[in-house]
Amino acid sequence: MNLRCIFLVLLASSITLQAAPDANVKTLRLQDAIEQKIIVLSSVKYLAYQSLQICLKNVHKRKDIKVHFSPGLQFASKDTSEQDQIILQKRTLLVKAGRSLSPTFVSYCTQANYRSPKKGSLFGLKENAQGKLFALAGFLSTIKDSKYTAQHAVWTVTNNHDLKGLHHDDLKTALKIQKFVADLTQKPLPKYTIRYKDGRESQVAFTGEAILIYGQHEYILTEDAVVTCQIFNEAGEMVQQVFKDMAQKGGKVRFSFKLKALDLPKGKYVSKVFIDGKTFQEEWVES
């Protein structure tokens, strides 16, 4: 064997030896990595609205480790007046030997009647979600772009809220989440949904203040008609016009209405469909 061949063999062996450790890096759940004293949680800090930073360090001097974060991971606030947090994401991150890592996660509050965490609030690891909350976390980890809906879904389990808060701008996504939560909690599907005002930092998280209420009319016309839709309060005063004198073809008709509720008094409102000046159908909502 000439020198060139010997050099290539040694080079290949060196590359193999360097690559081998990465191929054999162990993956552990965060809790297991902590219990085995490989990972230390330096801090868990609330950075901003629905943003939790988890600072961890691999204290092993020679071994890299992959840390798995599973849906349903929970963190307890050091301030007992603030809400605990739950993670709904599934992630696996490599932490090099002797190095630190500070990933951020979207987090959700689990106690609607407690205060929202303030920037810089500190948390500690607590027991994983169990039962219905665990099942919900696993389901929501598969849904993208649903931060508002996911938060209210969590509260249907942790605070026994109804399903009216499960609004999503994409109707298919909304129906998918509503169906799962209804089956999970044995609560009725909502006839309308509400976009609630978010609680401010250090204030009670669930305000109960409706910003928008989304309802739906569905009916059958035996012939073409000119239709008007208006929304009224309980006193019979019109508060919003949805549309006026719209031509609709005969057959099955379905359309959504949106009540701007933020500046209206709390109470019941009715959306009415008029044909030839007479009430043809009505749908009630409550802010």
C-alpha positions as CSV (number, residue, x, y, z in Angstrom):
1,M,0.0,0.0,0.0
2,N,1.5,3.3,-1.0
3,L,1.6,6.5,1.1
4,R,-1.4,8.0,-0.7
5,C,-3.6,5.0,0.1
6,I,-2.5,5.0,3.7
7,F,-3.3,8.7,4.0
8,L,-6.8,8.2,2.6
9,V,-7.5,5.2,4.9
10,L,-6.4,7.3,8.0
11,L,-8.5,10.3,6.8
12,A,-11.6,8.1,6.4
13,S,-11.1,6.6,9.8
14,S,-10.8,10.0,11.4
15,I,-14.0,11.2,9.8
16,T,-15.8,8.1,11.0
17,L,-14.6,8.5,14.5
18,Q,-15.7,12.1,14.6
19,A,-19.1,11.4,13.1
20,A,-19.8,8.4,15.4
21,P,-20.6,10.4,18.6
22,D,-23.3,12.4,16.8
23,A,-24.9,9.3,15.4
24,N,-25.1,7.9,19.0
25,V,-26.4,10.9,20.8
26,K,-29.0,9.9,23.3
27,T,-32.5,11.5,23.3
28,L,-34.1,12.0,26.7
29,R,-37.3,13.8,27.8
30,L,-36.5,17.0,29.7
31,Q,-37.7,15.5,33.0
32,D,-35.5,12.4,32.5
33,A,-32.5,14.4,31.5
34,I,-32.9,16.5,34.7
35,E,-33.4,13.4,36.9
36,Q,-30.2,11.8,35.4
37,K,-28.3,15.1,36.2
38,I,-27.3,15.6,32.6
39,I,-29.4,18.7,32.2
40,V,-29.8,21.6,34.6
41,L,-32.6,24.1,34.3
42,S,-31.0,27.5,34.8
43,S,-34.2,29.4,34.5
44,V,-37.7,29.5,33.0
45,K,-38.7,33.0,32.2
46,Y,-41.7,34.7,30.7
47,L,-40.4,37.0,27.9
48,A,-43.6,38.4,26.4
49,Y,-47.2,37.5,25.7
50,Q,-47.3,33.7,25.2
51,S,-43.5,33.5,25.0
52,L,-41.6,31.3,27.5
53,Q,-37.8,31.0,27.5
54,I,-36.4,27.8,28.9
55,C,-32.7,28.1,29.8
56,L,-30.9,24.7,30.2
57,K,-27.3,23.5,30.4
58,N,-25.7,20.2,29.6
59,V,-23.4,19.7,32.6
60,H,-21.8,16.5,31.1
61,K,-18.3,17.4,30.0
62,R,-18.1,14.9,27.1
63,K,-21.5,13.8,26.0
64,D,-23.9,15.7,23.8
65,I,-27.6,15.1,24.4
66,K,-30.9,15.6,22.6
67,V,-33.6,16.9,24.8
68,H,-37.2,16.2,23.9
69,F,-40.0,18.6,24.8
70,S,-43.4,17.0,24.6
71,P,-46.9,18.6,24.4
72,G,-48.3,18.9,27.9
73,L,-45.1,20.0,29.5
74,Q,-46.1,22.4,32.4
75,F,-44.4,25.1,34.4
76,A,-45.6,26.6,37.7
77,S,-45.2,30.3,38.3
78,K,-43.1,31.3,41.3
79,D,-45.7,34.0,41.9
80,T,-48.8,32.0,43.0
81,S,-51.1,34.8,41.9
82,E,-50.0,34.3,38.3
83,Q,-51.1,31.6,35.9
84,D,-49.1,28.4,35.3
85,Q,-48.0,27.7,31.7
86,I,-48.4,24.7,29.4
87,I,-46.4,23.9,26.2
88,L,-48.3,22.5,23.3
89,Q,-45.3,22.1,20.9
90,K,-43.2,19.0,20.2
91,R,-39.5,19.7,19.8
92,T,-36.2,17.9,20.1
93,L,-33.1,20.0,20.6
94,L,-29.4,19.1,20.6
95,V,-27.5,20.5,23.6
96,K,-23.7,20.1,23.2
97,A,-21.6,18.9,26.1
98,G,-20.9,21.7,28.6
99,R,-23.0,24.1,26.6
100,S,-26.2,26.0,27.4
101,L,-29.3,26.5,25.2
102,S,-32.2,29.0,25.7
103,P,-35.1,28.1,23.3
104,T,-38.4,29.9,23.5
105,F,-41.8,28.3,23.3
106,V,-45.3,29.5,22.7
107,S,-47.0,28.9,26.1
108,Y,-50.6,28.9,27.3
109,C,-52.2,29.9,30.6
110,T,-54.0,27.2,32.6
111,Q,-55.8,29.2,35.2
112,A,-58.2,31.7,33.6
113,N,-59.1,33.4,36.9
114,Y,-55.5,34.2,37.8
115,R,-53.4,37.1,36.6
116,S,-51.5,37.0,33.3
117,P,-47.7,36.7,33.9
118,K,-45.6,39.8,33.6
119,K,-42.5,40.1,31.6
120,G,-39.6,38.5,33.5
121,S,-41.8,36.3,35.7
122,L,-40.0,33.1,36.7
123,F,-41.3,29.5,36.6
124,G,-40.4,26.0,37.7
125,L,-41.0,22.6,36.1
126,K,-44.2,20.9,37.3
127,E,-45.9,17.6,36.6
128,N,-46.9,16.9,33.0
129,A,-50.5,17.4,32.0
130,Q,-52.7,14.4,32.7
131,G,-56.1,13.0,31.4
132,K,-58.1,15.4,29.2
133,L,-55.5,18.1,29.3
134,F,-52.9,15.8,28.1
135,A,-55.1,14.6,25.3
136,L,-55.9,18.1,24.3
137,A,-52.3,19.1,24.3
138,G,-51.4,16.3,21.9
139,F,-54.2,17.3,19.6
140,L,-53.4,21.0,19.6
141,S,-49.8,20.2,18.8
142,T,-50.9,19.2,15.3
143,I,-52.8,22.4,14.6
144,K,-50.9,25.4,13.2
145,D,-51.7,29.1,13.6
146,S,-54.2,28.7,16.4
147,K,-52.8,30.6,19.4
148,Y,-56.1,32.3,20.3
149,T,-58.2,29.2,19.8
150,A,-55.7,26.9,21.6
151,Q,-55.7,29.2,24.6
152,H,-59.5,29.1,24.9
153,A,-59.5,25.3,24.3
154,V,-57.1,24.9,27.3
155,W,-59.5,26.9,29.4
156,T,-62.5,24.6,28.5
157,V,-60.6,21.9,30.3
158,T,-58.8,23.7,33.1
159,N,-61.6,26.2,33.9
160,N,-64.7,24.5,32.6
161,H,-65.3,27.3,30.0
162,D,-67.9,26.7,27.3
163,L,-66.9,26.4,23.6
164,K,-67.9,29.9,22.5
165,G,-64.3,31.1,22.7
166,L,-63.2,28.6,20.1
167,H,-63.1,31.0,17.2
168,H,-60.7,30.7,14.3
169,D,-60.6,32.7,11.1
170,D,-60.4,29.5,9.1
171,L,-63.7,27.8,9.4
172,K,-62.4,24.3,8.8
173,T,-59.8,24.7,11.5
174,A,-62.4,26.1,13.9
175,L,-64.8,23.2,13.3
176,K,-62.0,20.7,13.7
177,I,-61.0,22.1,17.1
178,Q,-64.6,22.5,18.2
179,K,-65.5,18.9,17.4
180,F,-62.5,17.5,19.2
181,V,-63.1,19.6,22.3
182,A,-66.8,18.9,22.3
183,D,-66.1,15.2,22.2
184,L,-63.4,15.5,24.9
185,T,-65.4,17.6,27.3
186,Q,-68.9,16.4,26.5
187,K,-69.9,20.0,26.0
188,P,-72.3,21.2,23.2
189,L,-70.9,22.7,20.1
190,P,-71.3,26.5,20.0
191,K,-74.0,28.1,18.0
192,Y,-71.8,31.2,17.7
193,T,-68.3,32.1,18.6
194,I,-66.7,35.1,20.4
195,R,-63.4,36.8,20.0
196,Y,-62.6,38.0,23.5
197,K,-60.4,40.8,24.5
198,D,-57.1,39.5,25.8
199,G,-56.2,40.2,29.5
200,R,-53.3,42.6,30.0
201,E,-50.1,41.8,31.7
202,S,-50.6,41.3,35.5
203,Q,-54.4,41.4,35.1
204,V,-56.8,38.6,35.2
205,A,-56.2,36.6,31.9
206,F,-59.8,35.9,30.9
207,T,-61.6,39.3,30.6
208,G,-65.0,37.9,29.4
209,E,-65.2,41.1,27.2
210,A,-66.4,40.3,23.7
211,I,-64.7,42.2,20.8
212,L,-66.5,40.4,18.0
213,I,-69.3,37.8,17.9
214,Y,-69.5,35.5,14.9
215,G,-72.9,34.0,14.1
216,Q,-74.5,32.3,11.1
217,H,-77.8,32.2,9.3
218,E,-78.9,29.2,7.4
219,Y,-82.3,28.8,5.7
220,I,-84.1,27.7,2.5
221,L,-85.8,30.1,0.1
222,T,-88.6,28.7,-2.1
223,E,-87.9,31.4,-4.6
224,D,-85.5,34.3,-5.3
225,A,-85.8,37.1,-2.8
226,V,-84.4,40.5,-1.8
227,V,-83.1,40.2,1.7
228,T,-82.0,42.5,4.5
229,C,-80.0,41.5,7.6
230,Q,-79.8,43.7,10.7
231,I,-78.8,43.2,14.4
232,F,-80.9,44.6,17.3
233,N,-80.5,44.8,21.1
234,E,-83.2,43.5,23.5
235,A,-85.0,46.8,23.4
236,G,-85.5,46.4,19.7
237,E,-83.0,49.1,18.7
238,M,-80.9,48.4,15.6
239,V,-77.2,48.4,16.5
240,Q,-75.7,47.2,13.3
241,Q,-76.7,46.6,9.7
242,V,-75.2,43.5,8.1
243,F,-76.5,44.2,4.6
244,K,-79.5,45.7,3.0
245,D,-81.6,44.7,-0.1
246,M,-79.3,41.8,-1.2
247,A,-80.6,39.6,-4.0
248,Q,-80.5,35.9,-3.0
249,K,-81.4,33.0,-5.2
250,G,-83.9,30.4,-4.2
251,G,-82.6,27.3,-2.5
252,K,-80.3,26.8,0.5
253,V,-78.8,30.0,1.9
254,R,-76.0,30.2,4.4
255,F,-74.0,33.3,5.5
256,S,-72.1,34.6,8.5
257,F,-72.6,37.8,10.4
258,K,-70.2,39.6,12.7
259,L,-71.3,41.8,15.6
260,K,-68.8,44.4,16.7
261,A,-69.5,44.1,20.4
262,L,-66.6,45.9,22.1
263,D,-68.5,49.2,22.5
264,L,-71.9,47.7,23.1
265,P,-73.4,47.0,26.6
266,K,-73.2,43.4,27.7
267,G,-76.4,41.6,26.9
268,K,-78.4,39.7,24.3
269,Y,-78.6,40.7,20.6
270,V,-80.6,39.3,17.7
271,S,-79.6,39.1,14.1
272,K,-82.8,39.3,11.9
273,V,-83.3,38.4,8.3
274,F,-86.1,40.4,6.6
275,I,-87.9,39.6,3.4
276,D,-90.6,42.1,2.2
277,G,-90.3,43.9,5.6
278,K,-91.2,40.8,7.6
279,T,-88.9,38.8,9.9
280,F,-88.0,35.6,8.1
281,Q,-85.4,34.2,10.5
282,E,-83.5,35.3,13.6
283,E,-80.4,34.2,15.5
284,W,-79.7,35.2,19.1
285,V,-76.2,35.8,20.6
286,E,-75.0,37.1,23.9
287,S,-71.9,39.2,24.7
